[in-house]
Amino acid sequence: MRQLRYFAMVVKTGGMSHAAARLKLAQTAISIQIRDLEREIGVSLFERHSRGVAPTKAGEILYERYNELERFLDRTLKDVQAAAGSVAPRPFIIGLTPSHMRLVGADVLIAAGARLPATSLKFVEELSFALINALERREIDVAFAYDVEGRSGLVREAVIEDELLFVTARAKTLDESPISFADALSEELFFAGERGIVTLVRRMAQRLSLEPRISSDMQSVPAIRARITEGGASLLPYGSVADGVSRGIFAIRRIERPVPSRTLYMVSRREERSPLEDELIGPFLKEVVGHICRASAPYAIIVDPRFNAAVPLSGPVKP
């Protein structure tokens, strides 16, 4: 199971070094475990390239089955506890994207521990499409996700409008002036797969009769970040690169004529009461949205007035 857990983290982060950082292990230790796993099952699980790794077809199947196994083990544990009459209270589970966890995760976790009972909240970090799937499988209770299409069993509520920024390596340019959408598309742009931002960019380009130069063979945001440091470029929300901007690794420029943006939704199940109506969870969710927006300022705005009056997470703890 340990090897499978390491394998899953490499797939999720798009590279051995990123997985090692998340697991707080040496990269060589991760590499050895992956190599031993491949030797044990007799297949290659990753394709190696200069920008990281990508799962082979066999690796994609193993990753999918590993996730199924994790869910099965979780259900089994709950069944065993129920049989023994010792079921712990189920926490309210909130799903956030990796960029938002990177941007505000530490503050959110600290605030949750201070304001609410220790066992009342749990956070899950996944890409938007995976959060929506988890919500439909009833594995989480609410998701903050992008690019959410209407689904009959879900309620989506727009909360934040997020600008996309033109991102390059700081070493490549000192120019911080706005760039036109057409000029941004004249650069070779790197994206993760054919979901999310790249779909938005292609649609905008088509409406404007522009021919973008797009490479979508990246497997994750960390892989895109690595490609940018090597001289590439991308269109990303501020939360995906905020830490690199503050450390002088990335340069960002606002895009205009037109401004590309995407909407962050709060998504919940239709048959259940809105989480905003809960006297404890509701105010906390509003605080989370407010904190995400403030951390992304001035590149994001709240579009739902219910979230404008939220008390900052750093504010006083309620008794």
Disulfide bonds with the S-S distance in Angstrom:
none
